[in-house]
Amino acid sequence: MGPRQVGKSTLLGQLTQNEQNCRLLNCDNADERRLLQDKTSTELEHLIAPYDFFLIDEAQRVTDIGLTLKKIGDLKLGNHIIVTGSSSLDLANKVNEPATGRLIEYRLFPLSLPELAAHTSQLAERRMLHERLIYGLYPEVVTQPEFARDILINLVNNYLYKDLLDYRGIKKPDVLMNLVRALALQVGSEVSYNELSRLVGVDKLTVESYINLLEKCFIVFRLNSFSRNLRNEIKKSKKIYFLDNGIRNAVLANFAPIENRTDTGALWENLMVAERIKRNAYKGSYALTYFWRTQTQQEIDFVEDIDGTLAAFEFKWSGKRAAVMPKAFADAYPGSTLQVVSPDNFWEFLA
């Protein structure tokens, strides 16, 4: 699963390019969707069994896809069945429960900086940091940088909300788009659902519901506040980041160069947190991720909890400041570490 236009269909083609006995269903097409809907186990076996590789693309379009996959899994056919989805709306709600134990789930993100450096070099990617901060890492943006602005605007206008607006729970698309813009302006800051509800003119529960759907469509993701020992730790606050800087900037229609921006620090933080999320997913890390703040305004941008060991990170576009761990954090969580992540040392953070 992953956002639209990050290369899931391309990946399917690469996985099967040397396989002769394959069948691909693109469930964006109604006639191909119908081959999987309301079918008995016998009908599904006749459809799938003849192929070594059976591929289902954009599976969230299929009604009750979870039940269908459960039937397929129960057949135990022994061939390879690969399913993709551009959102986890239906895949999460209709797959995980009925098909529990039958699926191995992978996430595909926009390109990562280490992936690009493997094809160029770390030095080359360091030189491209300004471009990555503004235009992000969608594959088409990276391969056609001269059209980056047009590609991103097209993504936002034609793909970003596609799954959401088809979803029965979205009754006010204008509110949704205003909410996304509001979130884009608050990247790197704590988010108040009450404040957002007043800003976009809907109740708090609707705001929370829409943010949950945005997360399931891989547009944004949340960090919860870390709280374990201290009475004055903020316990229920959240930060919300975009999975890709380019999408965030396209939502605001702001592609101004770094030297003309006032939000460079927020862009750097968003890029680094998103890159770390990719890194952890691809490495199979079980790190729990948070930010930390107290009511007295002591704060840390990013905290990872790995088997009870805490690693803290501060993101600074200008890395001249030394790392100074807040005393309250150091006293409450002895043995934890702190690192400042800047353009001078970010490869270590992503290694």
Order of alpha helices (4+ residues) and beta strands (2+ residues): alpha-beta-alpha-alpha-beta-alpha-beta-alpha-alpha-alpha-alpha-alpha-alpha-alpha-alpha-beta-alpha-alpha-beta-beta-alpha-alpha-beta-beta-beta-alpha-beta-alpha
